[in-house]
Amino acid sequence: MENLARWILAQAFGLLGTLAVVFRDNYRMPLPVDSLGEWMVHFAPQTSALGLTLALWPVSDLLFRACDRERHWQCLGDSNRWLGAMLLMFLCAHAAVLGLAAMSEPATLAGALQPNVFHAYGAALAATALLSLAYVARLEFVIWRGHNPGMGNGASP
């Protein structure tokens, strides 16, 4: 449960930082946002930074565990490779969106993109959160199974 607590703490700091910047930017002059797409375009740097924090913790945790002699057994298995590869792909995608959003104005970006892109990016953000949580849940199960020797040998509990 220690890893789940660390993940929750890291995501809470990322979310609080994102919300603080959104509040700061709209404190004096609220943005008249009509749809989720307009909101995502206006706050694209903040949402991509949130996606970065969602994907960065599991990828860095997997890297450090794989390089540790005492804990590398926690990283074995196909599902860890799959989760790591998907989260690395989402990490690159969120970094690209952050760069795109930082170099363009929200009105220009909104005019250039179609509404389906906004829904796709929202789905990518949700998928990043789910894959990140899946990594932590799998890690907790692997550690729990490693501490219970009867579970690791194929024996029933």
C-alpha positions as CSV (number, residue, x, y, z in Angstrom):
1,M,0.0,0.0,0.0
2,E,3.0,2.3,0.3
3,N,3.3,2.6,-3.5
4,L,-0.4,3.4,-3.8
5,A,0.0,6.1,-1.2
6,R,3.1,7.5,-3.0
7,W,1.1,7.5,-6.3
8,I,-1.8,9.3,-4.8
9,L,0.4,11.9,-3.2
10,A,2.2,12.5,-6.5
11,Q,-1.0,12.8,-8.4
12,A,-2.5,15.1,-5.7
13,F,0.4,17.5,-6.0
14,G,0.1,17.5,-9.8
15,L,-3.7,18.1,-9.7
16,L,-3.4,20.8,-7.0
17,G,-0.6,22.5,-9.1
18,T,-2.8,22.4,-12.2
19,L,-5.9,23.8,-10.3
20,A,-3.8,26.5,-8.8
21,V,-2.6,27.7,-12.2
22,V,-6.1,27.6,-13.6
23,F,-7.4,29.6,-10.6
24,R,-4.5,32.1,-11.0
25,D,-5.2,32.6,-14.7
26,N,-9.0,33.2,-14.2
27,Y,-9.1,35.0,-10.8
28,R,-9.5,38.5,-12.2
29,M,-11.2,37.7,-15.5
30,P,-13.1,34.5,-15.8
31,L,-13.0,32.8,-19.2
32,P,-16.4,32.5,-21.0
33,V,-16.1,28.8,-21.9
34,D,-19.0,27.2,-23.7
35,S,-17.7,23.7,-24.3
36,L,-15.2,21.2,-23.0
37,G,-13.2,21.7,-26.2
38,E,-12.7,25.4,-25.6
39,W,-11.7,24.7,-22.1
40,M,-9.1,22.2,-23.1
41,V,-7.7,24.5,-25.7
42,H,-7.5,27.4,-23.3
43,F,-5.9,25.2,-20.6
44,A,-3.9,23.0,-22.9
45,P,-0.6,23.6,-21.1
46,Q,-2.2,22.8,-17.7
47,T,-3.9,19.6,-19.0
48,S,-0.8,18.4,-20.8
49,A,1.2,19.0,-17.6
50,L,-1.4,17.0,-15.7
51,G,-1.0,14.2,-18.2
52,L,2.8,14.4,-17.8
53,T,2.5,14.0,-14.0
54,L,0.1,11.0,-14.5
55,A,2.6,9.2,-16.7
56,L,5.9,10.2,-15.3
57,W,5.6,8.6,-11.8
58,P,5.0,5.0,-13.1
59,V,7.6,5.3,-15.8
60,S,10.3,6.6,-13.4
61,D,9.3,4.1,-10.7
62,L,9.5,1.2,-13.2
63,L,12.9,2.4,-14.3
64,F,14.3,2.6,-10.8
65,R,12.8,-0.7,-9.7
66,A,14.2,-2.5,-12.8
67,C,17.7,-1.1,-12.0
68,D,17.7,-2.1,-8.3
69,R,19.2,-5.5,-7.5
70,E,16.8,-6.2,-4.7
71,R,13.6,-5.1,-6.3
72,H,14.0,-6.0,-10.0
73,W,11.8,-9.1,-9.5
74,Q,8.9,-6.7,-9.1
75,C,9.2,-5.6,-12.7
76,L,9.1,-9.0,-14.4
77,G,6.3,-9.9,-16.7
78,D,4.6,-8.9,-20.0
79,S,2.1,-6.6,-18.4
80,N,4.8,-4.4,-17.0
81,R,6.4,-4.0,-20.4
82,W,3.0,-3.3,-22.0
83,L,2.1,-0.7,-19.3
84,G,5.5,0.9,-19.4
85,A,5.4,1.2,-23.2
86,M,1.9,2.6,-23.3
87,L,2.7,5.1,-20.5
88,L,5.9,6.1,-22.3
89,M,3.9,6.7,-25.5
90,F,1.4,8.9,-23.6
91,L,4.3,10.7,-21.9
92,C,5.7,11.6,-25.3
93,A,2.2,12.6,-26.5
94,H,1.5,14.9,-23.5
95,A,5.0,16.5,-24.0
96,A,4.2,17.1,-27.7
97,V,0.8,18.7,-26.8
98,L,2.6,20.9,-24.2
99,G,5.0,22.1,-26.8
100,L,2.2,22.7,-29.3
101,A,0.1,24.6,-26.8
102,A,3.0,26.7,-25.5
103,M,3.9,27.8,-29.1
104,S,0.4,28.8,-30.2
105,E,-2.4,31.0,-29.1
106,P,-5.6,29.4,-27.9
107,A,-7.8,31.0,-30.5
108,T,-5.5,29.9,-33.3
109,L,-5.3,26.4,-31.9
110,A,-9.1,26.2,-31.5
111,G,-9.6,27.2,-35.1
112,A,-7.0,24.8,-36.5
113,L,-8.2,21.7,-34.6
114,Q,-11.5,19.8,-35.0
115,P,-13.7,19.0,-32.1
116,N,-12.9,15.3,-32.4
117,V,-9.3,16.1,-31.4
118,F,-10.5,17.5,-28.1
119,H,-12.5,14.4,-27.3
120,A,-9.5,12.2,-28.3
121,Y,-7.2,14.2,-26.0
122,G,-9.6,13.9,-23.2
123,A,-9.7,10.2,-23.8
124,A,-5.9,10.1,-23.8
125,L,-5.8,11.9,-20.5
126,A,-8.3,9.5,-19.0
127,A,-6.4,6.5,-20.4
128,T,-3.1,7.8,-19.0
129,A,-4.8,8.0,-15.5
130,L,-6.2,4.5,-15.8
131,L,-2.9,3.0,-17.1
132,S,-1.0,4.7,-14.3
133,L,-3.4,3.4,-11.7
134,A,-3.2,-0.1,-13.3
135,Y,0.6,0.0,-12.9
136,V,0.3,0.8,-9.2
137,A,-2.4,-1.8,-8.6
138,R,-0.3,-4.5,-10.4
139,L,2.8,-3.5,-8.4
140,E,0.9,-3.8,-5.1
141,F,-0.3,-7.2,-6.1
142,V,3.1,-8.4,-7.2
143,I,4.7,-7.2,-3.9
144,W,1.9,-8.8,-1.9
145,R,2.3,-12.0,-3.7
146,G,6.1,-11.9,-3.2
147,H,5.6,-11.6,0.6
148,N,3.2,-14.5,0.7
149,P,5.3,-17.5,-0.5
150,G,2.3,-19.8,-1.0
151,M,0.9,-17.6,-3.7
152,G,4.1,-17.5,-5.8
153,N,4.4,-21.3,-6.2
154,G,1.1,-21.9,-7.8
155,A,-0.3,-23.2,-4.5
156,S,-3.7,-22.1,-3.3
157,P,-3.9,-19.7,-0.4
